[in-house]
Amino acid sequence: MDTNLTALTYTDLNFQELTVNNWFQFEKLMGDKGGCGGCWCMAFRLTTNEFNEYKYEGNRLKMHSLVNEGKSVGLLAFIEKEPIGWIALAPREDYLKIEKSRSLKRIDDKPVWSITCFFIGKEFRRVGLSKLLIKGAIDFARSKGIKTLEAYPSLPNDNKVPPAFLWVGILSAFLSNGFEVVKQNGKSRAIVRLDI
């Protein structure tokens, strides 16, 4: 792979919805740790107790089961044939932890799809890939007739925040893609939306 990371553009990427056909690429990107700490992108889909009980292999099997059922769970971003990034998106009601959260409570009864999580290969971090992943999610939503996207990004107050704490994305990446803040929860988290 010969890509200049500082000049990475949307046209360098190929996006694919996660299915049984590219599951092995998802496993490759997530690695032995299942993304971060055995999550396999299940943190918002389970209660805290369930998540901790199923960490690592259990969460991998649960995510694999959702994919086998044909559920929408997210998109992989590739450069050539190499998976380099992941963005999770699905109907809000699929995310148990969000639906039960007081701080992320629904602001209306509009049907929305939630962007909940990012995972970016180590060598592709801090080059603006999350902005491109969000653009990929917007184009996917448009192609599927999804009317509203919602997300719950962090508002980092320091440039040295470890990547593990930015797995929900950062506010500026969403704002640069046309999202607007619809609710701010303290100094650390916001709810943002984009009507497509």
C-alpha positions, -999 to 999 in steps of 0.1 A, spaced: 0 0 0 16 32 -12 -8 59 1 5 91 15 -15 93 48 -14 130 51 -30 133 17 -57 107 23 -89 116 5 -124 102 2 -117 88 -33 -88 67 -18 -114 47 1 -138 19 -7 -167 14 17 -184 -19 23 -213 -28 46 -202 -55 70 -217 -89 58 -208 -125 61 -187 -121 29 -163 -96 44 -164 -107 80 -128 -120 78 -117 -84 70 -136 -71 101 -117 -97 122 -84 -86 106 -90 -50 114 -102 -56 150 -73 -79 157 -68 -101 188 -82 -74 211 -115 -72 193 -109 -35 185 -105 -22 220 -107 -44 252 -127 -72 237 -155 -50 226 -162 -61 190 -184 -31 188 -210 -45 212 -206 -19 240 -238 0 231 -258 -31 222 -256 -48 256 -260 -39 293 -228 -33 312 -231 -67 329 -237 -85 297 -209 -67 279 -184 -76 307 -196 -112 308 -192 -117 270 -159 -97 266 -136 -109 239 -149 -142 224 -185 -138 236 -188 -103 220 -172 -115 188 -197 -143 186 -226 -119 193 -215 -95 166 -210 -124 142 -245 -136 149 -260 -102 141 -241 -102 108 -253 -137 100 -288 -126 106 -283 -99 80 -286 -70 105 -270 -36 96 -241 -30 119 -217 -7 101 -192 -1 74 -156 -11 67 -133 14 49 -106 -1 26 -76 12 8 -72 -12 -20 -80 -45 -3 -68 -35 31 -93 -28 59 -82 4 76 -113 17 94 -147 9 108 -178 30 116 -208 15 134 -243 26 124 -277 10 129 -312 20 139 -311 37 173 -334 11 188 -307 -16 182 -285 1 208 -299 -9 242 -275 12 262 -284 44 243 -321 37 245 -319 33 283 -295 62 288 -308 93 306 -281 115 292 -287 103 256 -325 103 259 -344 106 227 -352 142 218 -382 133 197 -399 103 181 -382 108 147 -368 75 134 -330 78 134 -299 57 127 -271 61 152 -234 63 145 -219 49 177 -184 39 172 -152 42 152 -122 19 150 -92 29 130 -60 9 123 -31 23 143 -11 36 114 -41 55 100 -50 74 132 -48 112 135 -49 118 97 -86 128 95 -99 93 87 -129 97 110 -142 126 89 -140 104 58 -157 75 76 -186 99 86 -189 109 49 -190 73 39 -218 67 65 -238 97 50 -235 83 15 -246 49 27 -276 64 45 -285 83 14 -283 51 -7 -306 33 18 -332 60 21 -323 67 57 -336 102 66 -317 111 98 -283 102 113 -276 108 150 -243 105 169 -229 110 204 -194 124 200 -169 134 226 -158 170 231 -121 166 239 -106 195 257 -71 185 251 -51 174 220 -35 145 240 -66 125 246 -58 88 241 -75 73 210 -93 47 232 -113 76 247 -124 88 212 -141 57 200 -174 76 198 -158 102 175 -151 139 182 -175 167 177 -155 186 151 -155 156 127 -193 156 127 -197 193 124 -174 194 94 -198 169 77 -228 191 83 -241 176 116 -256 200 141 -256 199 179 -291 192 191 -282 186 228 -251 190 248 -245 169 279 -221 188 302 -186 195 288 -178 161 275 -206 148 252 -231 160 227 -259 146 206 -256 156 170 -279 151 140 -279 153 102 -311 153 82 -303 138 48 
